[in-house]
Structures are given as structure tokens and as C-alpha cells.
Amino acid sequence: MKNTIIHSIHRPRLLILGCGDVGLRLLPLLRARFRIFAVTSRPERCAELRAAGAVPIVADLDDRASLARLSGLASTIVHLAPPQSDGLLDRRTRNVCAILPERARLVYVSTSGVYGDCGGAVINETRTVAPNNARAKRRLDAERVLRAWARGSHAVLSILRVPGIYAAERLPLKRLRLGTPALDAADDVYTNHIHADDLARIIACALRRGLPGRVYHAVDDSDMKMADYFDAVADAYALPRPPRLPRAALREVVSPMLLSFMSESRRMSNRRIKEELGVRLRYARVADALPQSKIANY
């Protein structure tokens, strides 16, 4: 018991900002190397985080004063917290930068939406960013704020640009049961995917091997259009495939937010995470993670 306590004391500290589903998947990969502090805004989650091996800290990223006790707490940080839901600037990341220490290592989980619509082109991390909506603009703002902090603090920042995250609990089953239509083949867009478990593995690899200021695409090998993704999930769960409509007709029956997700087409290269971070995907394609009994070959 004494040796266990001593080992815990001498482990380096790691701070997870926004420890939700992906953070919980990350904990088992890191808790042998780090003493982990997990920030949550919900006190009722403390028992869950403690049981998963983290020291819970209740703090509000929208309230800079509540973050004061985090100042200098850990020199390794994983920033999973999304921006607030309004505006074009990420005020939360600005608050976070005020408590980050000098010479830290930080992995920031951003979004593939910073690229905007790429017309279905295959893109790598050097693609010029062109966000089309406020959500993606806030994420790009966070990237830029963190880059400025890293330069001024002599810190190592790695940015993961992440597409649609899925897992058994994060599939569009409700949408399929409701019969929400998808785009027909002529108007459909390419989408990118990553399983939540693989995203956690990529974050862990980036903490070990991520280069300063480097951007990485946290995506799998799937090469799918959006409606084909819905069809694959429907087939795997014995649900009806969604009806398909041309874009003009779809605009009349889905929300503007949903339509925005169906207005950007890109195929993201994942060569960099494999060659530089040494990532080996557990679920290289969406089909690898779905029930196999009824699934078509996508």
C-alpha cells in the first residue's frame, strides 16, 4: 500500500478539461503514467470520474475566477472542452489560457469543420482553413489562441482536427427510426469518421509524440458518403434505410443546423497520425465497429 501511495505521488500530473465520453475512454490509457485531474462543471459527475481513476475538480470554464485553483496544477493538458454556443470567439479557451503554465504540453481536440466545404477533395493538414459556420469559426479561434499561448509560453501544442465521432452509444439510430431523409446520390457529400475509442488512442499518442504546433487529422480509413453511412448503420441494426431527396427538397424538411452538416464534403488524409504518431486504428472503417450479421460491404 505504501509503495502504491509513493508511486501515485511521483507520477506526473495531467489535467483533462471537459472530461466527457472521450475523456472517460482516455483515462484507462493514461492513468498508469499520470495522476489525472478531470474538470467537470457538474458536481454529480465527481463519483463517476473518481471511480474511473481521476481526481475530479468542479469548475466552470465560463467563469475565470472558478479556474484559479487549476493554475499550474499540471504541465500536461488535454483540452476536450467545446466552445460556448454563441459568438465567433471561444471565450472558454481564453479563460483556460490564463491558467496554463509555462513549457506545458497540450493536446487540443478541434474539429474538421475548420476546413469548410472542400468539394469532396482529398485533403491533408496543409489545406487552407475556411470555416463556413459559427461553430467551426469558434474552433478555429481556439486553435489560434492556443497557438499564440504556446509561442509565448514555450509550450508544445498539438492540434487534432476531428470529424464525426461515433461509438455504439453515438450512432444515428434515433434519426433512422424517425425516417429523417438523406441526400440523394447526386447531391450527397463525403464525410469523415472516427470511433471514440480510436480518438482516445490518438490523443494518447499525440501526448507522447505530437510535434510542436503540428496539426493532425484524427480520422479513420473510411471513404464514405453521408447517406451510405446512414445505410450502413440502418442495415447493421435492421432499420429502414432513410429516404433520399435532392438538396432543394431536403432543405424544406430538415433544420438549418442539420442541413449545414450536409453541405460540406471532404475526405481527410490520416497519413500523418500513422507515420508520425504511430497510431494503429482498432476500427479502421465504420463497418469494423458495426454489428456484422446484416451489414453490407461499404
NORPEDA-V712393 format. One record per backbone hydrogen bond with DSSP energy under -0.5 kcal/mol. NH is the residue of the N-H (numbers start at 1). CO is the residue of the C=O. E is the energy in kcal/mol with one decimal. If there is no record, write none. Layout:
NH|CO|E  NH|CO|E
This chain:
5|1|-2.2  6|2|-2.4  7|3|-2.6  8|4|-2.2  9|5|-2.2  10|6|-1.8  11|7|-0.9  11|8|-0.5  12|33|-0.6  14|35|-2.3  15|76|-2.6  16|37|-3.0  17|15|-0.6  17|78|-2.8  18|16|-0.7  18|39|-0.8  19|39|-1.6  20|18|-1.7  24|20|-2.4  25|21|-1.6  26|22|-1.6  27|23|-1.7  28|24|-0.7  29|26|-1.2  30|26|-0.9  30|27|-1.3  31|27|-2.3  33|30|-1.4  34|30|-2.2  35|12|-2.7  36|34|-0.7  37|14|-3.1  38|55|-2.1  39|16|-2.9  39|37|-0.5  40|57|-2.3  43|41|-0.6  45|42|-2.1  46|43|-1.8  49|45|-2.3  50|46|-2.6  51|47|-2.4  52|48|-1.3  53|50|-1.3  54|49|-2.4  55|36|-3.0  56|54|-0.8  57|38|-2.6  59|40|-1.9  59|57|-0.6  61|59|-0.6  63|60|-2.0  64|62|-0.6  66|63|-1.2  67|63|-0.5  67|64|-1.3  68|65|-1.2  70|67|-2.1  71|68|-1.5  72|99|-1.6  73|70|-2.4  75|13|-0.5  76|13|-0.8  77|105|-2.7  78|15|-2.7  79|77|-0.5  79|107|-2.8  80|17|-2.5  80|78|-0.9  81|17|-0.7  91|89|-1.2  94|90|-1.4  95|91|-2.0  96|92|-2.3  97|93|-2.4  98|94|-0.9  98|95|-0.6  99|96|-2.1  100|96|-0.6  100|97|-0.6  103|153|-3.0  104|101|-0.8  105|75|-2.7  106|156|-3.1  107|77|-2.2  108|106|-0.5  108|158|-2.7  109|79|-2.2  110|108|-0.9  110|160|-3.2  112|162|-2.3  114|111|-1.2  115|112|-1.8  116|113|-1.3  118|265|-1.4  120|265|-2.6  121|118|-1.7  123|121|-0.5  123|267|-2.9  127|124|-1.7  130|114|-1.9  137|133|-2.1  138|134|-2.2  139|135|-1.6  140|136|-2.4  141|137|-2.2  142|138|-2.1  143|139|-2.2  144|140|-2.2  145|141|-2.6  146|142|-2.6  147|143|-2.3  148|144|-2.0  149|145|-2.2  150|146|-2.8  151|147|-2.3  152|148|-2.2  153|149|-1.9  154|150|-0.8  154|151|-0.5  155|150|-2.1  156|104|-2.8  157|155|-0.7  158|106|-2.4  159|214|-2.7  160|108|-3.0  161|159|-0.6  161|216|-3.0  162|110|-1.0  162|160|-0.7  163|218|-0.6  164|192|-1.4  166|194|-2.1  170|167|-2.0  173|171|-1.7  174|171|-0.5  176|172|-2.1  177|173|-2.6  178|174|-2.0  179|175|-0.7  179|176|-0.8  180|175|-2.0  182|243|-3.0  184|245|-2.0  187|184|-1.1  188|184|-1.2  191|224|-2.4  194|164|-1.7  196|166|-2.5  199|195|-2.4  200|196|-2.0  201|197|-1.7  202|198|-2.4  203|199|-2.4  204|200|-2.1  205|201|-2.2  206|202|-2.5  207|203|-2.0  208|204|-1.2  209|205|-3.0  210|206|-2.1  213|157|-2.1  214|157|-0.6  214|211|-1.9  216|159|-2.7  218|161|-1.9  218|216|-0.7  219|217|-1.5  220|193|-2.6  221|284|-2.7  224|191|-0.7  226|189|-2.6  229|225|-1.8  230|226|-2.1  231|227|-2.4  232|228|-2.4  233|229|-2.3  234|230|-2.6  235|231|-2.8  236|232|-2.2  237|233|-1.6  238|235|-1.0  239|234|-3.0  245|182|-2.8  249|246|-0.5  250|246|-2.5  251|247|-2.2  252|249|-1.0  253|250|-1.7  254|250|-1.3  259|255|-2.6  260|256|-1.9  261|257|-1.3  262|258|-0.9  262|259|-0.5  263|260|-1.2  266|190|-1.4  267|121|-2.5  269|123|-3.0  274|270|-1.3  275|271|-2.8  276|272|-2.6  277|272|-1.0  279|273|-2.2  281|279|-0.5  284|282|-0.6  288|285|-1.2  289|285|-0.5  289|286|-1.8  290|286|-0.7  290|287|-0.6  298|296|-0.9
